[in-house]
Amino acid sequence: MAAKITGGINIAMKVPPHQYQETIAFYRDVVGLKPFTAKAPAVGFELGPNRLWIDEAPMLSQAEIWLELFTDDFPAAADHLAKAGVVRCDAIEVLGEGFRGGWITNPANIIHLVREPDAWCRRPVRKEDEMDIRETPTAEAGMLIRRPVAEVFEAIVDPAITTKFWFTHGSGRLDRGKEVRWEWRMYGVSTPVTVSEFVTNEKIVMQWSDPPTTVVWNFTEMPGGRTFVEVRNYGFAGSPDEQVKQAIGSTEGFALVLAGAKAWLEQGLTLGLIGDRHPKGVPTA
């Protein structure tokens, strides 16, 4: 065999929606595994030297285990596997253009991802000019807001409230499968927003911007009528340098949004953070 194939580090447990939260709670609260949250929206746990990812899979009626294999040369490994009669199943989940890996099944129909260890990284044209990133850049922000979870959730859903601390105009409430448009008229900017997942008082997943990126909102109810809000934004396009720059900008933006939401919901104060970030007359980088 020309290409060496070894065991990977990631194990994916694909869980149907009706068992998803209970499965996460089992590993987090009953077993007590240490969470690994660097790659939203998936929830992961440290499993010895491996990572166990709990992925919600709406198309499944029962859970499945997907495994990972590493190779130093995916084209050579793919050729070897094809000659051995191994079935490719790349349509099961899109990996993205330029990804150096693919999906296969074993004789027991267990899914395996065969990939190079740095499969997600684009190979730089010139090493001195471009970063070689090993994990997809993700913007993350979080804030404790001392208001009940239903009130905090509604503040993101209802544009009549959201305009107090974020955008200036919204075409409608957020809901599953619905597309709305948000506007920042002081900047002459707008974006369509499409909601792909909507769990009242718990989670919102939406796609926005052009090219589109994914934003995941998680709302955790805390004791004493408090709420912890987490936001993750990922799927940035462009070179590694450009992706990192976008992730940094998005992190700053969502930090301002959450700070503004906290001020409005807790104190009734409109801070104007978004409009004041880039005031007229101040050059932008």
C-alpha positions as CSV (number, residue, x, y, z in Angstrom):
1,M,0.0,0.0,0.0
2,A,1.6,3.3,-1.1
3,A,-0.3,5.5,1.4
4,K,-0.2,4.9,5.1
5,I,-3.6,4.9,6.9
6,T,-3.9,5.3,10.7
7,G,-6.5,5.9,13.3
8,G,-7.8,9.4,13.6
9,I,-8.8,11.4,16.7
10,N,-12.5,12.3,16.0
11,I,-15.5,10.1,16.7
12,A,-18.9,11.4,15.6
13,M,-22.1,10.2,17.2
14,K,-25.0,11.2,14.9
15,V,-28.1,11.5,17.1
16,P,-31.7,12.1,16.0
17,P,-33.2,15.3,17.4
18,H,-35.5,13.6,19.9
19,Q,-32.4,12.1,21.7
20,Y,-29.9,14.9,21.1
21,Q,-30.2,16.9,24.3
22,E,-30.5,13.8,26.5
23,T,-27.4,12.3,24.9
24,I,-25.4,15.5,25.5
25,A,-26.6,15.5,29.1
26,F,-25.6,11.9,29.6
27,Y,-21.9,12.5,28.7
28,R,-21.8,15.9,30.4
29,D,-23.7,15.3,33.6
30,V,-23.8,11.5,34.1
31,V,-20.5,10.4,32.8
32,G,-18.8,13.7,33.5
33,L,-16.7,14.0,30.3
34,K,-14.9,17.3,29.8
35,P,-16.7,19.4,27.0
36,F,-14.9,20.4,23.9
37,T,-16.6,23.4,22.2
38,A,-14.1,24.8,19.7
39,K,-16.1,23.7,16.7
40,A,-19.7,25.0,17.0
41,P,-22.4,24.0,16.4
42,A,-21.2,20.5,17.3
43,V,-20.8,19.6,21.0
44,G,-17.8,17.5,21.8
45,F,-16.2,15.8,24.7
46,E,-12.7,14.6,25.5
47,L,-12.7,10.8,25.3
48,G,-9.3,9.7,26.4
49,P,-7.0,10.7,23.5
50,N,-9.9,11.1,21.2
51,R,-12.7,13.6,20.7
52,L,-16.4,12.4,20.8
53,W,-18.6,14.8,18.8
54,I,-22.4,14.7,19.4
55,D,-24.0,15.8,16.1
56,E,-27.8,16.4,15.7
57,A,-28.9,14.4,12.7
58,P,-32.5,15.3,11.7
59,M,-32.6,12.6,8.9
60,L,-31.8,9.7,11.2
61,S,-34.3,7.7,13.3
62,Q,-31.5,6.1,15.4
63,A,-28.0,7.0,16.4
64,E,-25.0,6.1,14.3
65,I,-21.2,6.1,15.0
66,W,-18.9,7.7,12.4
67,L,-15.2,7.1,12.7
68,E,-12.1,8.8,11.3
69,L,-8.9,7.6,9.6
70,F,-5.8,9.6,8.8
71,T,-3.5,9.3,5.8
72,D,-0.5,11.3,4.6
73,D,-1.6,11.1,1.0
74,F,-5.4,11.0,0.4
75,P,-5.3,10.4,-3.4
76,A,-3.0,7.4,-2.9
77,A,-5.2,6.1,-0.1
78,A,-8.3,6.6,-2.1
79,D,-6.8,4.6,-5.0
80,H,-5.8,1.8,-2.6
81,L,-9.3,1.7,-1.1
82,A,-10.9,1.7,-4.5
83,K,-8.8,-1.2,-5.7
84,A,-9.9,-3.1,-2.5
85,G,-13.5,-2.6,-3.4
86,V,-14.3,-0.1,-0.6
87,V,-17.4,1.9,-1.2
88,R,-17.2,5.7,-1.4
89,C,-20.1,7.6,0.0
90,D,-19.1,11.3,-0.5
91,A,-22.7,12.4,-0.9
92,I,-23.5,11.7,2.7
93,E,-22.0,15.0,3.9
94,V,-20.4,17.8,1.8
95,L,-16.8,18.4,2.9
96,G,-16.1,21.5,0.8
97,E,-14.1,22.4,-2.2
98,G,-10.4,21.5,-1.9
99,F,-10.9,19.3,1.1
100,R,-8.3,16.5,1.1
101,G,-10.4,13.6,2.2
102,G,-13.6,11.6,1.6
103,W,-16.2,9.3,3.0
104,I,-16.2,5.5,2.9
105,T,-18.2,2.7,4.5
106,N,-16.8,-0.5,5.9
107,P,-18.4,-4.0,5.3
108,A,-20.7,-3.3,8.3
109,N,-21.9,0.0,6.8
110,I,-20.1,2.1,9.4
111,I,-19.2,5.5,8.0
112,H,-15.5,6.6,8.0
113,L,-13.9,9.9,7.1
114,V,-10.5,9.3,5.5
115,R,-8.5,12.5,5.4
116,E,-5.1,14.1,5.6
117,P,-4.6,15.6,9.1
118,D,-4.6,19.1,7.7
119,A,-7.4,18.5,5.2
120,W,-9.3,21.7,6.1
121,C,-6.3,23.9,5.3
122,R,-5.8,25.5,1.9
123,R,-2.3,25.0,0.7
124,P,-0.7,28.5,0.6
125,V,0.7,29.8,-2.7
126,R,3.6,31.4,-0.9
127,K,4.3,30.4,2.7
128,E,5.7,33.8,3.6
129,D,2.5,35.6,2.4
130,E,-0.3,33.4,3.8
131,M,-1.2,31.7,7.0
132,D,-1.7,27.9,7.2
133,I,-4.6,27.5,9.6
134,R,-5.4,24.1,11.1
135,E,-8.9,24.8,12.4
136,T,-11.7,26.8,10.7
137,P,-11.8,30.3,12.2
138,T,-14.9,30.8,14.4
139,A,-16.1,34.0,16.0
140,E,-17.3,33.4,19.6
141,A,-18.9,35.8,22.1
142,G,-20.9,35.2,25.3
143,M,-22.7,37.3,28.0
144,L,-24.6,36.7,31.2
145,I,-27.8,38.8,31.1
146,R,-29.8,39.1,34.3
147,R,-33.2,38.6,32.7
148,P,-35.4,35.5,32.2
149,V,-34.5,33.3,29.2
150,A,-37.8,33.9,27.5
151,E,-37.2,37.7,27.6
152,V,-33.7,37.4,26.3
153,F,-34.7,35.0,23.5
154,E,-37.5,37.4,22.4
155,A,-35.0,40.3,22.2
156,I,-33.2,38.5,19.4
157,V,-36.4,37.2,17.7
158,D,-38.5,40.4,17.7
159,P,-37.0,43.3,15.6
160,A,-39.0,45.8,17.7
161,I,-36.7,44.9,20.6
162,T,-33.5,44.1,18.6
163,T,-33.4,47.5,17.0
164,K,-32.9,49.0,20.5
165,F,-29.3,47.6,20.5
166,W,-28.3,46.2,17.1
167,F,-29.7,46.9,13.6
168,T,-32.0,49.8,12.7
169,H,-34.8,48.0,10.8
170,G,-36.0,44.4,10.5
171,S,-38.6,43.1,8.1
172,G,-40.1,40.5,10.6
173,R,-39.7,38.2,13.5
174,L,-37.3,35.2,13.3
175,D,-38.9,31.8,12.9
176,R,-37.8,28.4,11.5
177,G,-37.5,28.4,7.7
178,K,-38.3,32.1,7.5
179,E,-36.2,34.7,5.6
180,V,-36.1,38.3,6.9
181,R,-33.9,41.3,6.1
182,W,-32.0,43.4,8.6
183,E,-30.7,46.9,7.9
184,W,-28.1,49.2,9.4
185,R,-29.3,52.4,7.7
186,M,-26.6,54.6,9.3
187,Y,-24.1,52.5,7.2
188,G,-26.3,51.9,4.2
189,V,-25.9,48.1,4.8
190,S,-28.4,45.3,4.8
191,T,-28.4,41.5,4.8
192,P,-30.9,38.7,4.3
193,V,-31.2,36.3,7.3
194,T,-32.6,32.8,6.9
195,V,-33.4,30.7,10.0
196,S,-32.6,27.0,9.6
197,E,-33.2,25.9,13.2
198,F,-35.4,27.5,15.9
199,V,-35.9,26.0,19.4
200,T,-37.8,28.5,21.6
201,N,-35.8,29.8,24.5
202,E,-32.9,27.5,23.6
203,K,-31.3,27.9,20.2
204,I,-31.4,29.8,16.9
205,V,-29.3,28.8,13.8
206,M,-29.3,31.3,10.9
207,Q,-27.4,32.0,7.7
208,W,-26.6,35.6,6.7
209,S,-24.2,37.8,4.8
210,D,-22.8,37.4,1.3
211,P,-21.1,35.0,0.9
212,P,-23.3,33.4,3.6
213,T,-21.9,32.4,7.0
214,T,-23.7,30.5,9.8
215,V,-24.6,32.1,13.2
216,V,-25.6,29.9,16.1
217,W,-27.3,31.4,19.2
218,N,-27.5,29.3,22.4
219,F,-29.6,30.5,25.3
220,T,-28.9,28.8,28.7
221,E,-31.3,29.4,31.5
222,M,-29.5,30.2,34.8
223,P,-30.7,30.3,38.4
224,G,-32.2,33.5,39.6
225,G,-34.0,34.4,36.4
226,R,-30.7,34.9,34.5
227,T,-29.6,33.8,31.0
228,F,-26.3,33.1,29.5
229,V,-26.2,33.8,25.7
230,E,-23.5,32.4,23.5
231,V,-23.0,33.3,19.8
232,R,-20.8,31.5,17.3
233,N,-20.3,32.6,13.7
234,Y,-18.4,30.4,11.2
235,G,-18.1,29.4,7.5
236,F,-16.0,32.4,6.4
237,A,-14.8,32.5,2.8
238,G,-11.5,33.6,1.3
239,S,-7.9,32.9,2.0
240,P,-6.8,31.8,5.5
241,D,-5.7,35.4,6.3
242,E,-9.1,36.7,5.1
243,Q,-11.0,34.1,7.2
244,V,-9.1,35.0,10.3
245,K,-9.7,38.8,9.7
246,Q,-13.5,38.1,9.3
247,A,-13.7,36.0,12.4
248,I,-11.9,38.7,14.5
249,G,-14.3,41.4,13.1
250,S,-17.3,39.2,13.8
251,T,-16.2,38.5,17.3
252,E,-15.9,42.2,18.0
253,G,-19.3,42.8,16.5
254,F,-21.2,40.2,18.4
255,A,-19.5,41.3,21.7
256,L,-20.9,44.8,21.1
257,V,-24.3,43.3,20.3
258,L,-24.4,41.3,23.5
259,A,-23.2,44.3,25.6
260,G,-25.9,46.4,24.0
261,A,-28.5,43.7,24.7
262,K,-27.4,43.5,28.3
263,A,-27.7,47.3,28.8
264,W,-31.2,47.4,27.3
265,L,-32.7,44.4,28.9
266,E,-31.2,45.0,32.4
267,Q,-31.2,48.8,32.6
268,G,-33.4,50.0,29.7
269,L,-30.4,51.9,28.3
270,T,-29.7,52.4,24.6
271,L,-26.0,52.7,24.3
272,G,-25.7,53.0,20.5
273,L,-22.7,50.8,20.4
274,I,-23.1,49.6,16.8
275,G,-23.5,53.1,15.4
276,D,-20.7,54.5,17.4
277,R,-18.2,51.8,16.4
278,H,-17.6,53.5,13.0
279,P,-18.6,57.1,13.3
280,K,-18.4,59.5,10.4
281,G,-15.1,61.2,10.0
282,V,-13.0,58.4,11.5
283,P,-11.1,56.5,8.8
284,T,-11.5,52.7,8.8
285,A,-8.7,50.3,8.5
